[in-house]
Every structure is written in C-alpha cells, then in structure tokens.
Amino acid sequence: MSYLGEDIKKLGFGLMRLPKLEEGNIDVEQVKKMVDEFLAAGFTYFDTAWAYPGSEDAIRQALVERYPREKFQLATKNAAWINCKTREDAISQFETSLKQTGAGYFDFYLLHNLGESRTKFFDDFDMWSFVQDKKAEGKIKHCGFSFHSTPEELEEILNNHPEMEFVQLQINYADWENPAIQSHGCYEVARKHNKPVVIMEPVKGGMLANPPETVAAVLKKAESESSCASWAIRFAASLKGVITVLSGMSNLNQLRDNVSYMKDFHKLSVAQMATIEEAREELAKIPIIPCTTCNYCAKVCPKDIGISGSFTAMNIYTLYGNLETAQHQENWLVKMHGRNKAGDCIKCGRCEKVCPQHIAIRDELVKVHNTLG
C-alpha cells in the first residue's frame, strides 16, 4: 500500500523541546545549526504548533528565512480548545501560525490533540470544513489531526471524517500495550482506515532515552554501541504506514545521535524486535499501580478526584524517576481535565468497592499526594 509521505525520511524534527538560553528564550542560533545538520543529512519534516511558545517564530528564523520553501515540509497545529469562544477565535490561530512561521502554506496542518472533551470544540466551530477550505486555497497541502484518547473514540472520529488524510499518534514500545495510552489499539484503528501515521512521543518525552537500569541492560547487551533512544525511535519507524517519527530534539548531540542511525534506516529485524519485547517485559516487572483506567472509581467519587490520572502520573515517577514529568502528567490528566487532586480524598472508600483490580485506592492516593504534591 502506498501512503502519504512515502518520500519523506522516517525522522521528523519535533519543535516542542527546542534548546533554551539562560533567560528562557529559545536559542535560535543553536536551532539554526540543528536545522542545517538535519537538512544536510537528507531529512525534511519539521513539526511545530501554535501552542508551542516561541516555536513557530524560531523555525521562521532558523528554517523558513534561510532555505527555499520547496526544500522542507512544515507541519503545525490548531488547538481550538485553548481559549477559543468562537469560530473566529479558532480560525485566528491559523492566521497567527502563517504569520509567525512566514511559511506561506503548511504541508501538513493538524487539528491538535483531539479526544475526550476537546473534540467538541472542533465540531462546534466546524474546523473540519475550515481546513478543507484552506486546502482548496492551497494554504494547506494535507489535513490531519493529532489524537490522545481511546481506540473507540478514534474509530468514531475517522468514521465521521474520512476526509482526514493522516493521524498523529503517541506510539512507543513502553506504551504499546499500556491501558492508559493504548498505542497499539489506536495504531490498528488508523491502519484499518488506511490512514498514514505520524508518530509522536516515540521516546516518551525523553524517558526512554534513560529507561530503568534493567531495561537499559537488555538494550545494551544486544547492541552495546546503540543509544537507548535509538531503540525507541527505530521501533516506531519500523511500523507499517508511518510517514515519519517525530523526535523532540533539544540539542545538537541529540540530533546527531538520531541522524546517525536514521540516515540509512533499516527496519528492526526479528531478533531486534525480540529485544524490544524483552525490554518491555523488564518494564512490566517494575511494581506499579495496576490501574487500567476503567474509571469506575471516578463515577462514584464524591470529591471528583482524578484517580486514574493520578495513578498514571505516579506510575511514570515509579518507572522513570522523573518528578517533573510526573507532575506535568498529573497537572494535565487531573487539573486540566477539571478533576481534584489526590490530597482532596476524604477516604470514604466508595472507589475501592467498585475497582475491578482491587487496588487500595485510598492508600495509593496518599502516596501520590506525598510524592507529587
């Protein structure tokens, strides 16, 4: 099956985690060097978003103003669920992106982070027809969306909008069978609908670059010279129907490592896939809260606590020891979804009576509160 973007090399430059100067601004001069080396190696796909502070402006300076427009593909995104009260508010994001990037048009334009309550904004503002109109005008070459939710919801969206040309999904070997992410299930839905996939978070926000020691040992035993990050990206790039795999590169060393093994990319062999499976098995041995995000607990909680989101965040901390990332996840999955935090638990016990996994939810929420705050 031929697919959209088959001539694009399988590494994309994600622009969400660009290098920063001491005062917090993006280091545009370093970004220029990264862009130069990325293009020189034959890679051409750059991914930004209206919602990434300073990113669109930085890529204008580092890429758009320095290279012919036909030498690269630029993707950006529309987050209609952020501070938009009218269709005009949502549309203004597109115009802002055009101005900030100076790109003239976007090769790939995405409705950003669909799923759960966020999809409704794109429906209410009919952003589906807007992107088709812009495609007809030549301002967008290809329309798609990024997605964070269940396979069932992805199925519904693709049934309702077969005109969407591609989907962007969170896929990595750690989340492949994770019930909170369901990478494998979402990927299979996209394949069922013959939609090419752009992969995001292949290194799980950098955490698979430094996985737990037992996992790293498996990967290093198989290939002592290969970085742990390389295994994660190569796994994602080995999947069928993939346009490109985005890596949020933050410095030249990360870029050079990625380019070194992706420049002449070959899909993982059967033996290498077996190594990935062994690494996944080692991850599974680490004791985490066995929450499947069924959310039965949420339906009976009188304090409306984001229990499953709290547990997902705590599991990230347990697995990877990264407090900042775990707290960021808790903020997104709990606060940003309108739920209360673990510390608001009144220990009534209703949640434990309906939990299919028989989790000691009250005790675990205390641990979450003590660890993540």
SEMI-101496 format. One line per 5 residues: number of its first residue (from 0); their letters; for each residue x, y, z of N, C-alpha, C. Coordinates in steps of 0.001 Angstrom, whole numbers. Atoms other than C-alpha are relative to their C-alpha. Example, Ala and Ser with C-alpha at 12.3 -4.5 7.8 and 13.67 -1.06 7.14 Angstrom:
0) as) 890:-1190:0:12300:-4500:7800:900:1200:0 | -820:-1190:-60:13670:-1060:7140:-770:1090:730 .
This chain:
0) msylg) 846:-1203:0:0:0:0:878:1247:0 | -716:-1269:-20:1444:3369:-985:-680:915:1006 | 585:-862:-1008:929:6078:1544:563:1408:-92 | -376:-1408:-40:1114:9793:2046:1376:160:644 | -1297:-267:-596:4667:10971:2625:1010:-1112:-183 .
5) edikk) -902:1134:157:6370:7838:1310:1403:437:-425 | -1316:-498:391:9235:10004:9:685:772:1129 | -568:-723:-1135:9853:11556:3455:811:-972:850 | -808:848:-878:12690:10124:5517:-675:-121:1353 | 803:392:-1157:11487:8498:8679:325:713:1309 .
10) lgfgl) -248:-785:-1209:12869:11050:11172:-516:1415:-212 | 516:-1362:47:10961:14284:11814:531:798:1178 | -532:-893:-1027:12234:17250:13819:-1170:606:765 | 1038:-569:-855:9794:17920:16651:513:1250:682 | -473:-1319:-438:9995:21565:17693:-617:454:1317 .
15) mrlpk) 620:-352:-1272:8346:21410:21121:1034:173:1115 | -1000:-15:-1071:11555:20984:23159:1311:601:-497 | -1182:-642:558:13964:23397:21483:923:500:1106 | -964:-459:-1018:17161:24467:23304:-312:1416:468 | 295:-1307:-593:16811:27449:25632:1277:690:476 .
20) leegn) -1042:-819:-605:19114:30275:26675:-278:119:1493 | 155:-85:-1451:19630:31013:30368:-1239:779:417 | 1169:-805:-368:16886:33639:30392:-1317:-644:-415 | 1219:727:334:14420:31100:28999:-459:105:-1433 | 362:-120:1409:14206:32219:25375:631:-1132:-815 .
25) idveq) -542:1038:875:14754:29719:22553:1332:457:-583 | -1328:-272:540:18384:29550:21420:-50:-177:-1520 | 214:79:1448:17743:30351:17756:1284:-336:-737 | -1264:286:682:21422:30217:16808:327:-1488:50 | -217:1445:-67:21695:26638:18071:-1020:-737:-864 .
30) vkkmv) 1017:617:847:18427:25791:16323:424:66:-1468 | -480:-123:1386:19944:27078:13065:1006:-1101:-321 | -992:1056:215:22871:24665:13450:-668:-1366:-87 | 728:1273:19:20474:21821:14185:-749:-172:-1311 | 720:34:1273:18357:22678:11145:955:-315:-1141 .
35) defla) -977:206:1078:21444:22808:8933:441:-1463:-69 | -470:1386:-12:22678:19370:10010:-1130:-970:-344 | 1167:835:290:19188:17871:9822:-255:-49:-1508 | 238:-63:1444:18668:19050:6234:1159:-612:-777 | -1175:530:692:22225:18145:5227:-7:-1531:-24 .
40) agfty) 85:1465:-64:21503:14547:6273:-1157:-553:-838 | 1073:439:885:18513:14445:3920:-1380:-25:614 | 1301:-39:-663:15701:14932:6441:-681:1332:-283 | 701:-1195:475:12967:17442:5643:-1249:374:783 | 1300:-199:-666:9988:17191:8062:194:708:1339 .
45) fdtaw) -62:-794:-1232:9555:19833:10796:-1416:145:556 | 1318:-3:-640:6689:19782:13308:-34:1014:1137 | 187:-999:-1047:5601:22791:15354:-1494:102:322 | 1405:-201:-341:2311:24124:16770:-201:1414:503 | 378:-1304:-548:544:27347:17602:192:22:1510 .
50) aypgs) -33:67:-1462:549:26163:21227:1400:-200:575 | -1362:145:-512:4352:25696:21467:626:1390:95 | -468:-1387:-143:5595:29028:22896:1336:259:-702 | -1217:-425:679:8137:30663:20587:464:-897:-1125 | -484:985:963:8469:27607:18345:-206:441:-1446 .
55) edair) 272:-406:1377:6809:28962:15210:901:1160:-417 | -883:-1129:288:8817:32181:15414:1437:-477:-198 | -1368:513:92:12056:30262:15954:244:-730:-1313 | -213:751:1235:11529:27987:12975:-79:919:-1219 | -45:-991:1081:10803:31005:10792:1434:496:-176 .
60) qalve) -1363:-536:63:14226:32402:11671:1027:-1063:-393 | -1019:1033:195:16114:29100:11600:-142:-757:-1316 | 264:819:1183:14478:27464:8576:-604:791:-1146 | 777:-583:1101:11918:29406:6552:735:1148:-676 | -695:-1158:568:14006:32544:6102:1377:-348:-573 .
65) rypre) -1361:369:403:17154:30565:5264:51:-1068:-1096 | 12:1071:995:16056:27804:2864:-1170:169:-963 | 1122:-41:942:13936:27567:-301:-1173:-798:552 | 1200:616:-585:10366:26646:618:-187:-1450:-451 | 226:1361:488:10366:23507:-1521:985:-1019:592 .
70) kfqla) -1016:899:-562:13307:22041:443:-428:-669:1300 | 424:583:-1280:11281:21126:3528:-1518:-89:67 | 1427:72:-327:7862:20123:4859:-192:552:1407 | 279:-602:-1301:6405:22138:7721:-1423:-360:434 | 1297:328:-595:3587:20932:9970:-235:895:1205 .
75) tknaa) 374:-696:-1226:1737:22994:12554:-1430:-396:353 | 1244:539:-558:-1426:22582:14594:-917:1096:534 | 1032:-911:-494:-4662:24266:15647:-623:-578:1260 | 553:454:-1291:-5737:23968:19308:-1254:793:325 | 1245:-753:-151:-9346:25183:19132:-551:-31:1419 .
80) winck) 494:141:-1380:-9893:24092:22740:731:908:982 | -737:-908:-879:-7434:26658:24130:-514:1425:-192 | 428:-1406:-44:-9109:29982:24950:-788:448:-1229 | 810:-377:1159:-11439:29902:21935:-1481:-33:373 | 1423:-78:-286:-15018:31084:22426:-843:20:-1275 .
85) treda) 713:-64:1275:-15936:31474:18737:826:-669:-1092 | -710:565:1156:-15067:30000:15371:1107:939:-457 | -998:-984:415:-13231:33213:14584:1252:-85:867 | -1162:165:-882:-11004:32691:17624:864:-1163:-470 | -742:1180:439:-10048:29243:16362:695:250:-1337 .
90) isqfe) -569:-298:1313:-9501:30448:12804:1203:931:128 | -1102:-955:-175:-7239:33229:14077:1311:-715:321 | -1217:762:-261:-4793:30561:15249:714:-350:-1302 | -592:323:1302:-4259:29541:11630:722:1219:-569 | -598:-1221:543:-3615:33132:10567:1251:383:788 .
95) tslkq) -1173:-283:-828:-1239:33618:13506:1157:-917:-368 | -1043:947:375:668:30483:12536:631:363:-1336 | -546:-435:1287:1024:31686:8953:948:1184:181 | -824:-1187:-225:2385:34999:10193:1278:-335:753 | -1161:297:-841:4697:33538:12841:1038:-850:-738 .
100) tgagy) -945:847:728:6219:30924:10529:492:650:-1287 | -357:-595:1279:6225:33027:7378:67:-1023:-1125 | -179:1116:924:5832:29740:5527:-809:120:-1286 | 830:-132:1188:3151:30833:3045:-1095:-1050:-74 | 967:1103:-57:1445:27461:3354:581:-1075:918 .
105) fdfyl) -456:1109:-842:1626:24342:5512:-146:-1309:-764 | 42:1293:666:2480:20959:4084:-938:-947:735 | 870:820:-842:702:19264:7000:-611:909:1064 | 676:-815:-1011:-1908:21016:9133:-888:-917:819 | 690:923:-890:-3325:19257:12170:-961:718:934 .
110) lhnlg) 853:-368:-1114:-6306:19744:14408:625:-684:1215 | -959:388:-1032:-4426:19455:17681:-660:-663:1210 | 331:667:-1257:-4937:16901:20453:-1494:-286:139 | 1395:418:-97:-8377:15517:19696:-143:-1118:1025 | 304:1015:-988:-10045:13224:22193:-699:607:1195 .
115) esrtk) 732:-429:-1182:-12337:13469:25204:-799:1281:-300 | 822:-1203:175:-13945:16896:25648:552:954:-1055 | -633:-946:923:-11516:18596:23251:-565:-101:-1414 | 511:176:1360:-13044:17135:20089:-1196:904:-268 | 1232:-785:155:-16267:19065:20673:278:1405:-540 .
120) ffddf) -321:-1355:480:-14549:22414:20027:166:10:-1521 | -196:71:1443:-13527:21352:16527:-1325:-264:-716 | 1331:227:563:-17071:20115:15907:-832:1281:47 | 829:-1197:-175:-18764:23227:17299:430:1126:-935 | -514:-1077:854:-16518:25571:15305:147:-443:-1457 .
125) dmwsf) -102:583:1341:-16657:23303:12222:1376:254:-610 | -1364:-146:504:-12905:23353:11875:303:-1026:-1086 | -174:1012:1040:-13254:20289:9672:-163:618:-1393 | 209:-637:1307:-14659:22349:6812:1003:1128:-219 | -977:-1088:140:-12263:25218:7537:1301:-505:-622 .
130) vqdkk) -1270:485:544:-9176:23109:6878:-162:-466:-1444 | 224:386:1394:-10751:21752:3696:-38:1228:-904 | 19:-1255:774:-11395:25306:2519:1421:507:-233 | -1379:-475:119:-7774:26227:3202:819:-914:-907 | -668:915:924:-6639:23129:1376:-342:364:-1443 .
135) aegki) 425:-401:1345:-8664:24225:-1659:705:1277:-446 | -707:-1248:303:-6945:27623:-1437:1503:-202:-188 | -1431:255:107:-3519:25989:-1398:798:405:1231 | -690:-391:-1238:-2721:27180:2134:364:-1221:847 | -287:1263:-671:-2733:23580:3389:132:-1066:-1081 .
140) khcgf) -163:1093:959:-1387:20616:1432:-704:-1275:473 | 600:1219:-542:-2549:17812:3735:-603:271:1368 | 725:-228:-1248:-5104:17824:6583:-27:-1278:836 | 83:1129:-908:-4979:15584:9618:-260:468:1410 | 188:-394:-1400:-5218:15564:13393:891:-837:899 .
145) sfhst) -699:760:-1032:-3265:14543:16459:-1028:-430:1036 | 1035:662:-790:-5001:12365:18993:577:-610:1270 | -353:600:-1293:-4782:11366:22665:-1283:-516:658 | 1156:579:-682:-7608:9063:23702:-101:-1471:-372 | 197:1437:165:-9112:5627:23142:-151:-402:-1467 .
150) peele) 243:493:1357:-9235:3467:20008:-1463:178:-422 | 1426:-138:328:-13038:3613:20194:-326:1420:-464 | 266:-1384:406:-13052:7405:20007:682:325:-1319 | -674:-202:1280:-10506:7390:17188:-826:-594:-1130 | 868:638:996:-12759:4990:15299:-1177:908:-356 .
155) eilnn) 1147:-874:231:-15698:7366:15723:397:1226:-828 | -439:-1189:727:-13734:10385:14506:296:-337:-1460 | -338:365:1377:-12405:8585:11442:-1230:-415:-801 | 1262:297:689:-15885:7284:10624:-710:1286:-408 | 682:-1266:272:-17233:10839:10826:766:883:-973 .
160) hpeme) -825:-893:826:-14320:12420:8962:998:-783:-839 | -899:773:870:-12927:10112:6295:882:886:-876 | -805:-914:820:-11585:13208:4529:1357:320:622 | -1294:-240:-629:-8767:13479:7062:1036:-954:-583 | -966:779:777:-5611:12288:5337:1002:-775:847 .
165) fvqlq) -973:682:-851:-3434:11221:8276:-326:280:1461 | 165:-221:-1436:-3335:10928:12063:1371:-15:665 | -1232:-37:-787:-621:11705:14582:-286:-639:1351 | 286:803:-1176:-441:9209:17436:1215:-132:902 | -1054:273:-970:1573:8684:20610:296:-1490:-20 .
170) inyad) -383:1405:117:3423:5443:19974:1428:-192:468 | -1336:427:-400:6380:3914:21771:-103:-1404:582 | 69:1401:-427:7341:443:22910:-477:-153:1434 | 457:82:-1385:6622:1232:26568:-1521:92:100 | 1447:-224:-45:3043:2348:25829:-779:-900:-960 .
175) wenpa) 634:797:1056:2324:-242:23137:-1236:-727:506 | 1155:684:-582:10:-2221:25424:-464:663:1303 | 373:-728:-1221:-392:393:28188:-1488:356:-53 | 1445:-280:52:-4136:572:29050:-339:1481:123 | 259:-1435:-122:-3810:4292:29821:254:748:-1305 .
180) iqshg) -364:-652:1259:-2388:5105:26364:-596:-734:-1197 | 551:858:1055:-3447:2187:24129:592:309:-1379 | -687:-293:1257:-850:2919:21453:-328:-1019:-1083 | 212:1059:982:-1291:-431:19732:-1421:46:-555 | 1387:-45:432:-5057:-183:19621:-286:1167:-923 .
185) cyeva) 211:-1178:849:-5036:3339:18186:681:-174:-1353 | -719:251:1250:-2439:2352:15607:-801:-931:-907 | 768:950:803:-4583:-571:14471:-1250:640:-594 | 1155:-714:543:-7606:1702:14059:414:842:-1205 | -490:-801:1120:-5573:4055:11859:295:-880:-1212 .
190) rkhnk) -296:925:1101:-4382:1093:9775:-1287:-518:-648 | 1287:483:506:-7941:-207:9458:-620:1006:-968 | 564:-1062:838:-8953:3151:7959:974:467:-1088 | -1009:-328:1004:-5856:3237:5725:524:1423:141 | -534:-1336:-255:-4653:6434:7369:1483:-97:362 .
195) pvvim) -1409:-53:-379:-899:7067:7362:157:637:1380 | -204:-438:-1378:533:7789:10795:1286:800:133 | -1173:-710:-519:2891:10442:12115:109:-402:1467 | -177:464:-1374:4353:9154:15369:611:1097:861 | -534:-932:-997:4853:11436:18361:336:-782:1273 .
200) epvkg) -427:589:-1282:6450:10652:21736:601:-1397:-154 | -609:1330:135:8492:7687:20432:964:-319:1144 | -933:179:-1126:10931:8240:23322:-689:381:1308 | 837:-298:-1176:8094:9051:25753:523:1227:753 | -458:-1240:-619:9157:12630:26388:1438:-66:495 .
205) gmlan) -1395:153:-385:12808:11558:26653:249:-1085:1029 | -186:969:-1083:12175:8953:29342:596:-1319:-484 | -579:1240:511:13100:6015:27106:1436:191:-470 | -1431:-232:235:16452:7674:26444:804:-434:1219 | -623:438:-1255:17228:6843:30084:-990:-876:764 .
210) ppetv) 994:873:-632:14985:3895:30964:545:-609:1281 | -494:697:-1188:15197:1886:34187:1208:-879:-334 | -1259:708:236:18548:103:34595:-198:-1391:-599 | 221:1355:516:17115:-3352:33941:-386:18:-1476 | 378:-142:1402:15632:-2162:30660:1216:390:-837 .
215) aavlk) -1209:-434:718:18822:-382:29591:975:-1158:-172 | -921:1135:69:20805:-3542:30361:-365:-934:-1151 | 448:848:1107:18700:-5544:27891:429:596:-1337 | -315:-661:1262:19235:-2996:25128:1501:55:-243 | -1450:-98:142:22960:-2556:25795:630:-1366:-256 .
220) kaese) -509:1350:247:23516:-6325:25852:-148:-360:-1470 | 250:320:1409:22020:-6580:22383:869:832:-933 | -799:-910:833:23832:-3547:20918:687:999:918 | -699:-818:-993:26455:-2003:23176:233:1431:-462 | -296:-1338:509:27075:967:20896:-1243:834:-281 .
225) sscas) 1226:-734:335:23445:1914:20285:-590:666:1238 | 642:-701:-1107:21743:4507:22475:-1361:-620:282 | 1342:482:-345:18573:3573:24327:-1062:731:-812 | 949:-768:812:16791:6367:22444:-122:-580:-1400 | 33:532:1363:17749:4749:19145:-939:-1194:-111 .
230) wairf) 912:1144:17:15874:1584:20044:-1455:462:-66 | 1378:-496:-41:12721:3568:20800:-427:571:-1348 | 355:-629:1275:12800:5559:17576:-36:-1025:-1128 | -18:1021:1051:13729:2583:15402:-1210:-930:96 | 1221:804:-152:10865:562:16883:-1176:697:-673 .
235) aaslk) 1124:-746:563:8388:3290:15949:103:91:-1522 | -192:-165:1441:9875:3796:12492:-150:-1311:-764 | 129:1302:651:9651:58:11783:-1447:-386:-272 | 1406:306:206:5847:99:11883:-433:371:-1417 | 477:-245:1361:3991:-36:8575:-856:1274:-50 .
240) gvitv) 876:-1136:233:2295:3042:7140:378:1257:739 | -440:-1160:-770:4378:5592:9028:600:1053:-933 | -564:-1108:774:5026:8973:7413:1365:361:550 | -1262:-355:-646:7691:9966:9918:-165:-164:1504 | -34:126:-1454:8698:9623:13563:613:1283:560 .
245) lsgms) -454:-1278:-530:8990:12892:15460:865:-203:1232 | -847:-6:-1184:11816:13387:17902:167:1443:441 | -119:-1358:-530:11706:16468:20130:1426:280:433 | -1433:-140:-248:15392:17300:19880:329:1338:652 | -281:-1186:-818:16811:19765:22415:1426:508:-113 .
250) nlnql) -1383:-461:180:20480:19990:21436:631:-751:-1165 | -678:587:1146:22987:19094:18742:362:-1463:231 | -378:1386:-271:24091:15888:20465:-1166:-952:-233 | 1180:827:238:20554:14507:20437:-269:-131:-1496 | 248:21:1438:20152:15467:16796:1003:-911:-704 .
255) rdnvs) -1029:806:658:23458:13872:15800:-183:-1484:278 | 263:1405:-315:22601:10657:17607:-1149:-518:-855 | 1144:427:808:19217:10462:15877:363:-168:-1470 | -376:38:1412:20681:11232:12465:909:-1189:-292 | -992:1058:235:23448:8636:12894:-636:-1339:-343 .
260) ymkdf) 616:1300:274:21082:5670:12919:-1245:81:-877 | 1177:-133:850:18174:7107:10924:334:427:-1434 | -369:-465:1345:20114:8416:7930:-146:-1114:-1028 | 155:1169:867:20261:4942:6409:-822:-1042:757 | 846:805:-879:17387:3463:8351:-387:-1333:-624 .
265) hklsv) 517:1311:366:16551:-225:8199:-935:-456:1118 | 962:458:-1000:13538:-1711:9943:650:-1028:922 | -522:954:-961:14239:-3726:13060:-230:-1429:-487 | 94:1404:371:14909:-7396:12432:-864:-749:1009 | 758:838:-931:13025:-10242:14083:731:-79:1336 .
270) aqmat) -789:85:-1231:15857:-10566:16602:-40:1304:781 | 51:-1303:-672:15819:-6839:17348:-1377:252:602 | 1342:-120:-558:12056:-6888:17826:-145:-854:1257 | 15:844:-1194:12585:-9728:20295:688:712:1162 | -666:-793:-1035:14970:-7449:22192:-945:1055:566 .
275) ieear) 996:-979:-451:12279:-4768:22327:-1014:-664:915 | 977:712:-821:9829:-7331:23699:604:-353:1363 | -670:302:-1268:12371:-8349:26350:99:1254:867 | -60:-1261:-741:12826:-4700:27316:-1367:354:578 | 1354:-277:-466:9055:-4316:27575:-355:-906:1187 .
280) eelak) 247:925:-1102:8911:-7386:29817:705:449:1279 | -711:-516:-1168:11515:-5858:32115:-741:1187:609 | 813:-1114:-492:9410:-2702:32350:-1192:-514:796 | 1204:548:-638:6410:-4832:33284:284:-599:1371 | -363:583:-1296:8313:-6328:36222:68:1045:1108 .
285) ipiip) -98:-1069:-997:8595:-2960:37946:-1375:205:620 | 1326:-73:-639:5783:-2782:40536:-619:1387:-94 | 728:-1258:133:3350:-45:39572:-1440:-234:427 | 1416:106:-356:-256:684:40466:-736:-649:-1181 | 591:745:1127:-2258:-1830:38350:-1315:584:-510 .
290) cttcn) 1210:-687:451:-4799:738:37165:-167:-176:-1506 | 294:166:1423:-6456:49:33797:-802:1172:-574 | 748:-1208:392:-8155:3487:33615:-1435:-306:-422 | 1415:265:289:-11624:1927:33535:-887:1117:535 | 654:-1174:-584:-12647:4938:35669:-1339:-302:685 .
295) ycakv) 1169:289:-836:-15357:3112:37588:78:799:1302 | -196:-729:-1251:-13870:4796:40653:-470:1444:-122 | 344:-1410:200:-14394:8261:39164:-1506:221:57 | 1456:-140:55:-18110:7604:38746:-643:32:1384 | 590:34:-1343:-18619:7100:42483:710:919:986 .
300) cpkdi) -766:-852:-912:-16074:9525:43941:-759:1290:311 | 763:-1211:-337:-17928:12292:45860:824:1279:-124 | -879:-1172:112:-14898:14621:45559:523:205:-1418 | -385:-120:1412:-14445:14113:41800:1528:51:-158 | -1463:67:80:-10788:13162:42190:419:-702:-1283 .
305) gisgs) -544:624:1209:-8794:12335:39066:860:-1194:380 | -715:1145:-564:-7875:8915:40384:902:-667:-1039 | -817:707:991:-6703:7192:37212:1123:899:-520 | -1051:-918:426:-4796:10302:36097:1101:110:1034 | -980:-48:-1083:-3097:10473:39481:879:-1245:-20 .
310) ftamn) -750:1255:8:-2092:6824:39190:926:-90:-1218 | -860:-24:1184:-769:7257:35640:1242:834:265 | -1133:-874:-320:1414:10124:36839:948:-661:998 | -831:669:-996:2629:8148:39845:780:-1153:-618 | -698:1095:671:3499:5191:37635:1173:502:-832 .
315) iytly) -1111:-598:744:5624:7451:35456:1171:271:937 | -1064:-265:-965:7555:8522:38542:658:-1304:459 | -534:1288:-448:7950:4922:39703:916:-618:-1048 | -754:627:1076:9220:3744:36318:1257:766:-379 | -1088:-778:586:11458:6609:35312:674:968:970 .
320) gnlet) -620:-849:-1007:12181:8593:38480:43:1468:-368 | -5:-1388:467:11366:11864:36717:-1179:738:632 | 1060:-670:-748:9420:14018:39183:-670:1085:-827 | 562:-1101:786:8965:16983:36848:-990:-519:-1042 | 890:566:1012:7457:14834:34103:-1255:-581:640 .
325) aqhqe) 1158:575:-698:5222:13011:36582:-963:1095:453 | 851:-1113:-437:3944:16316:37994:-690:660:-1189 | 608:-549:1214:3346:17602:34468:-1171:-878:-438 | 1071:915:366:1288:14499:33722:-1187:119:962 | 1080:-164:-971:-679:14910:36929:-779:1283:-280 .
330) nwlvk) 670:-1262:302:-1425:18519:36027:-911:-149:-1216 | 781:153:1225:-2616:17528:32550:-1191:-939:205 | 1038:1022:-107:-4585:14414:33469:-1013:269:1106 | 899:-271:-1123:-6121:15786:36667:-530:1441:-66 | 453:-1401:-60:-6246:19577:36909:-590:475:-1320 .
335) mhgrn) 461:-486:1301:-6586:20289:33178:-1241:-731:-487 | 1246:708:320:-9403:17730:32992:-1102:319:1016 | 1025:-459:-931:-11300:19534:35752:-212:-877:1217 | 112:886:-1154:-10643:16938:38436:760:559:1203 | -727:-371:-1211:-9472:17347:42021:1182:-930:210 .
340) kagdc) -1238:745:-195:-6089:16135:43228:-127:-1021:1123 | -2:1110:-952:-5180:13156:45385:-192:468:1440 | 87:-508:-1367:-4915:15302:48536:-1404:360:441 | 1384:-333:-341:-8652:16046:48373:-815:-1224:417 | 703:1233:-368:-9535:12414:49155:-494:58:1448 .
345) ikcgr) 568:16:-1364:-11861:12054:52193:-49:-1429:553 | -156:1396:-457:-11169:8288:52436:-1333:-686:284 | 1310:621:-206:-14808:7264:52108:-11:-1470:-424 | -112:1390:411:-13814:4035:50341:-929:-449:-1095 | 942:411:1054:-16540:4042:47678:735:-506:-1247 .
350) cekvc) -770:364:1184:-13919:3811:44949:485:-1445:68 | -572:1336:-144:-12409:614:46338:-1058:-1095:-163 | 1068:990:125:-15776:-1152:46337:-313:-333:-1457 | 336:236:1411:-16086:-802:42537:1234:-270:-858 | -1239:173:773:-12413:-1238:41488:179:-1459:-411 .
355) pqhia) -172:1389:449:-12064:-4397:39318:1374:-561:332 | -1364:449:-283:-8341:-4508:40116:274:-119:1498 | -116:87:-1464:-8932:-4396:43886:1202:808:524 | -1083:-888:-422:-6487:-1514:44290:-371:661:1327 | 200:-747:-1248:-6086:8:47752:99:1487:-340 .
360) irdel) -30:-1327:598:-7014:3332:46213:307:1088:1026 | -226:-1043:-1004:-7061:5373:49420:1474:79:391 | -1428:13:-353:-3553:4276:50362:857:534:-1138 | -788:-445:1157:-2241:4877:46849:-140:1511:-215 | 164:-1444:137:-3728:8382:46765:833:758:1018 .
365) vkvhn) -886:-622:-987:-1856:9204:49953:1434:33:-510 | -1354:54:551:1373:8091:48258:171:1016:-1137 | -49:-982:1090:561:10203:45214:137:1410:570 | -38:-1336:-599:-74:13254:47383:1362:278:635 | -1283:-187:-669:3110:12747:49397:1156:124:-986 .
370) tlg) -1094:7:991:5231:12218:46278:-89:1143:-988 | 153:-991:1066:3804:14569:43666:-501:1348:501 | 459:-1273:-550:2287:17198:45939:-1450:293:-287 .
